[in-house]
Amino acid sequence: MDRNQTVMLAAGGTGGHLFPAFALAEELGRLGYAVHLVTDMRGDRYGTGFPARAVHQVPSATLASKSPFGLARTGLTLARGVMASRKLMKDVRPAVVVGFGGYPSFPPLMAARQLGIPSMLHEQNAVLGRANKMLAHRVDAIATSFERTKFLDGTLIAKARFTGNPVRSIVVQAAHQPYPPRDAGLPFQLLVFGGSQGARYFSDVVPPALELLPAHLKEKLNVVQQARDEDVVRVTAAYAQAGIAADIAPFFKDLPSRMAASHLVIGRAGASSVAELTVIGRPSILVPLPHSLDNDQLQNATQLAESGGAWCIEQKTLTPERLAGEVARLMEGGAALVEAAHCARQQGRPDAVVRLAALVGELAGAASAAAPAPPRAS
């Protein structure tokens, strides 16, 4: 494979980083690029289904401890990751290296910098993450998911390109489904999901809140909710006792289509969740994860709420009584939901992956133009 047709993606740790990388890999594959994924050990569970020619693992670590011993151990692991990444890139010879944030992207992007390979970052959140802040001055371009990104200022603005946050093709397909009609004879579809860090909280808060609804609203309600394995039985029992129809499971493979079928979504405000909500165009009550680094989820939810596409409620102020009141108000006032669905869709960027792939192509083309011509045969 020609070097100019090979792209290396660096992502790992969470779905928030890997899902946009997955979407870009799909698009680059359609354009004829060979894609390689570099990840850490946590990203291995995504390896078998990731649309890449090969999945490589390099050592990485998060700066979780500020003690001298902890910092030294993390620094040593990252240094090992950089050395492994340099060796890998000399073998693969990518034209461009794209990082998706988180410390698993640190070693490959530092190696690309040292080897003179064009590189870029993609920031999924409305605030520049800690690893991306460390790398921002060392890459050639920064793609953003929001038009305003906190900490992206000064000389970094010249590198920035607003692309949006890429979503997988199954999300784009689900976006073709119009907002479901509010027919008096049909159930009100409520979707609740929070990822690994939010499912337990919503299992504790949402069932008692919905139990407080008036009887005529509970009769109309159909809940689809993600819950941890150990919570499925108790959450199912809570809804049965409240007389509310519910489908509870730890994971839904068809989550985008279930989102499209929903009248209202309750969830966290992770970057991928917000991107999918806006591309599909569904109104939501967002409860940002209170302990997320740099309050990135609060920034994401605030920007969507300011557009009119969501309602942002901080966890510290959310009681079952308040949540019940919000859900009742929205169930009885259908116009607000329809308007919010429209506003959410206005914020969506279904072509984000096309924009991001175009930026990759620009960097690959610039690298090709700058490369020395091969020597002529004598």
Secondary structure, DSSP 8 states (H G I E B T S, - for coil): --GGGEEEEE--SSHHHHHHHHHHHHHHHHTT-EEEEEE-GGGGGGGGGS-SSEEEE---------SHHHHHHHHHHHHHHHHHHHHHHHHH--SEEEE-SSGGGHHHHHHHHHHT--EEEEE-SSB--HHHHHHGGGSSEEEESSSS-BT--GGGGGGEEE------HHHHHHTTS------TTS-EEEEEE-HHHHHHHHHHHHHHHHHTS-HHHHHHEEEEEE--GGGHHHHHHHHHHHT-EEEEES--TTHHHHHHT-SEEEE---HHHHHHHHHHT--EEE---TT-GGGHHHHHHHHHHHTTSEEE--GGG--HHHHHHHHHHHHH-HHHHHHHHHHHHHT--TTHHHHHHHHHHHHHHHHHHHS-------
